[in-house]
């Protein structure tokens, strides 16, 4: 387990999916998510087979948030330019965390 930080403050607990099998599995089969899932490398995601809507943050190589969207189940998003990793959380989490475009995030083990 790791931590997602913004300006040195913990935003959420995160799981990091770096292997192809872990990224492919993602959130499939789960009915909820506490914290967030970091997919890296990744440029796009889908929600086919998901049981709940998710917030998605597209981040560049320095973990700066370049775009965010909320996706209901059964959708696919287009790849975003400059995206190197994606952060997924249960829909509504980014609003609670006050996550914004331009935020510089960190991952701490």
C-alpha positions as CSV (number, residue, x, y, z in Angstrom):
1,X,0.0,0.0,0.0
2,X,1.2,3.5,-0.8
3,X,-0.1,7.0,-0.3
4,X,-1.1,9.7,-2.7
5,X,0.1,13.1,-1.6
6,X,-0.5,16.7,-2.7
7,X,1.8,19.4,-1.3
8,X,3.1,16.9,1.3
9,X,-0.4,16.1,2.6
10,X,-1.9,12.7,2.3
11,X,-4.9,12.7,-0.1
12,X,-5.7,8.9,-0.1
13,X,-4.3,5.4,0.2
14,X,-3.5,4.0,-3.2
15,X,-2.8,0.7,-4.8
16,X,-0.3,0.8,-7.7
17,X,-0.9,-1.4,-10.7
18,X,2.3,-1.4,-12.8
19,X,2.3,-4.9,-14.3
20,X,0.2,-5.7,-17.4
21,X,-2.0,-8.2,-15.5
22,X,-2.6,-5.8,-12.7
23,X,-3.5,-2.9,-15.0
24,X,-5.7,-5.2,-17.1
25,X,-7.6,-6.4,-14.0
26,X,-7.8,-2.8,-12.6
27,X,-11.1,-2.4,-10.7
28,X,-12.9,-5.3,-12.4
29,X,-14.9,-7.4,-10.0
30,X,-14.9,-4.9,-7.2
31,X,-18.1,-3.3,-5.8
32,X,-16.4,-0.3,-4.3
33,X,-13.0,1.3,-3.8
34,X,-11.5,2.9,-0.7
35,X,-8.8,5.2,-1.8
36,X,-7.5,5.1,-5.3
37,X,-5.8,2.9,-7.9
38,X,-2.8,4.2,-9.9
39,X,-2.3,2.6,-13.4
40,X,1.1,3.2,-14.8
41,X,1.9,3.3,-17.6
42,X,-1.5,4.1,-18.9
43,X,-3.1,6.7,-21.3
44,X,-6.7,5.6,-21.4
45,X,-9.2,3.4,-19.4
46,X,-12.5,1.7,-19.9
47,X,-15.3,0.9,-17.4
48,X,-16.7,-2.2,-19.2
49,X,-17.6,-4.8,-16.5
50,X,-17.3,-2.2,-13.7
51,X,-20.0,-2.1,-11.0
52,X,-19.7,1.6,-10.1
53,X,-18.9,5.0,-11.7
54,X,-15.3,6.2,-11.3
55,X,-13.4,9.5,-11.3
56,X,-10.4,9.4,-13.6
57,X,-7.3,11.7,-13.4
58,X,-4.9,11.8,-16.3
59,X,-1.4,12.7,-15.1
60,X,1.8,13.5,-16.9
61,X,5.3,12.0,-16.2
62,X,5.7,14.3,-13.2
63,X,2.3,13.3,-11.8
64,X,0.7,16.7,-12.6
65,X,-3.0,16.3,-13.2
66,X,-3.7,17.3,-16.8
67,X,-7.4,16.3,-17.0
68,X,-10.2,14.7,-14.9
69,X,-13.4,13.0,-15.9
70,X,-16.1,10.9,-14.3
71,X,-17.0,7.7,-16.1
72,X,-20.2,5.6,-15.6
73,X,-19.9,1.8,-16.2
74,X,-19.8,0.6,-19.8
75,X,-17.7,3.4,-21.3
76,X,-14.3,3.9,-22.9
77,X,-12.3,7.1,-23.0
78,X,-9.9,8.3,-25.6
79,X,-6.2,8.5,-24.8
80,X,-5.0,11.9,-23.6
81,X,-1.9,13.5,-25.0
82,X,1.0,13.7,-22.5
83,X,-0.7,11.2,-20.1
84,X,1.7,8.7,-18.5
85,X,-0.4,7.4,-15.6
86,X,-4.0,7.4,-14.6
87,X,-5.5,7.6,-11.1
88,X,-8.9,6.0,-10.6
89,X,-11.2,6.5,-7.6
90,X,-14.9,6.0,-6.8
91,X,-17.0,8.8,-8.3
92,X,-17.2,11.8,-6.0
93,X,-13.8,11.2,-4.5
94,X,-12.0,13.9,-6.4
95,X,-14.5,16.4,-5.3
96,X,-14.1,15.4,-1.7
97,X,-10.3,15.5,-2.1
98,X,-10.5,18.9,-4.0
99,X,-8.4,17.4,-6.7
100,X,-7.9,19.9,-9.6
101,X,-6.2,20.2,-12.9
102,X,-2.7,21.4,-12.3
103,X,-2.3,19.7,-8.9
104,X,1.2,18.1,-8.5
105,X,0.8,14.7,-6.8
106,X,3.4,12.3,-5.3
107,X,3.3,8.7,-4.5
108,X,4.9,7.5,-1.2
109,X,5.4,3.9,-0.2
